[in-house]
Amino acid sequence: MSTSRLPDVTVTVIVHNDAGRLPRAVRSVCRQTHRDLEVVISDDHSTDDTPRVARELAAADPRVRYLRLPENSGGCSAPRNRALEISRAPYLMFLDSDDELPEGAVAALLAAHREREIDFAMGAVRRIRVDTGRRSTWMPHLVGERRTLDGVEDDPRLFFEHLATSKMYARAFLDRHALRFPEGIHYEDQLFSAQAYCLAERFTIVPEPVYLWYIAPYVHSDAASISNQRHLIGNVRDRIHVQRLIDAFLAESGHEGLREDKDHKFLKHDFRMYAGDLPYRDEEWLAAFADEVNPYLETLAPGAYARLPRAERVVLQLVRDRRLPEAALAARGLGYGVAPRRLAADADGRVYWGDRVPDTVAARRELDLTELEPDTRPLPGALFRHEITGMARVPGGGARVDLTVRTYDPALRLPVGPQRASLVISPGRRRLTVPFRLDPVRPGVFEGTVRLDLAGARLPLGGFSGVRHPLVRLSGGGRSNQALLLAPLQFPALTARVPYRSGAAPHRVTVEPEGHNPGRLQVRWEPAGVTAALRPLAGRLVPPRLRKAVHLVVAGTLH
């Protein structure tokens, strides 16, 4: 590309102390099918090897330029804005150094701009788990079809897609509105995107993937990205601060009518992420969290709460009422249909979360579970809560564990007396079912002990590598109910090498708490010894007969 000719598109790659991944990001831009572009590496004053790596990338391709900020800004906004000042193209994109662009991203978004006059184009974002390689599409219901909208009012759900990196902006649009990334704050994408959505007169959505977003969900907190540092109260404060800025912008720009949609997005997305973490926080953190969020929750549109699932409304209300240990309890199992430990009923027969009828009108409205029909649901859909209250390794070695299980039946659906129960887990195609008995402790509470011997599981002959979560099955009257089993939040992982009686090769098996989300009991299998080396060969031999033969070789080698 001649330096005297303006490129079609500028892609800004922001970086800070990420020398290892920067080449991957930059090369993903350089290999785009549309080649008439420039890359601006905007370095937020890195102190590692990033400057050398960036200069080498610039020397290797004349389309790459290197910009280094004189001091670290501590965020994404300043390096993006400085790059925007020197960018030469009429269309702009932004990329983080730990992510990539798929090869056709620039071409797909540029085609949308050339098809009609729009302010920006946006496409699908592919999320890639760095720990498992699993791929998924971010907000797929919003980007599933090609469409052009005359403003965000055509689909206010787009507030949920707040990534600045999934879009190609017309430079004239950004300049016309003096739209730049807000500096000195975190969650700048949310404010920038809300402003772009509201200011744009027309924008196009394309279903093609235009961004590869690498997710490391359980990275150590010290190395986590800003959005993953939810353990910090300052992170909560930053997120609420940017929400208030968005609210002010909506009011000032004449978009107050979008407030309920934006508030719903905050409750469903932003607050929901913190809610899933509440069981893992101590009392001091929970109190500080309530101090930060409650004043802001009071400002949100009532209709935004009404659009949430009941389980999420319960957690929100318990936080607002500062019933914080109960909020943490209610947050376990969000999205999994886990019952509370207790229910309370008023004189009119309405049923509420917890052990007492709420005192205020607002609390009664939000904690009312009557619509869930907890006392009339058929057994397969009935709401129970299963918690492990004791766990011990059985003497003598192996992966044998005694679990004490407490079952809560808050709507008193189960008959009086002992209950038939089973622990169910399926590490392969064959299910391991371990029967046990739950004895009554008091009305609505049962307890029993089950011995889980994982050597009794029937694994595939070629071995099994993966994670499974045991379920508790209650049976009676020819029907059954299966629900997840909650583990104690803190207990040491139990690991053993297991020679399987079923003919499968030895495995390393670990029984542990899940450590995130509801905190289920989980079991991890990893092939051990020769199996670990031979098993990948089976996956590469595509013909079924050969694959079966390799499985038999693996099994025969170890038995």
Disulfide bonds with the S-S distance in Angstrom:
none
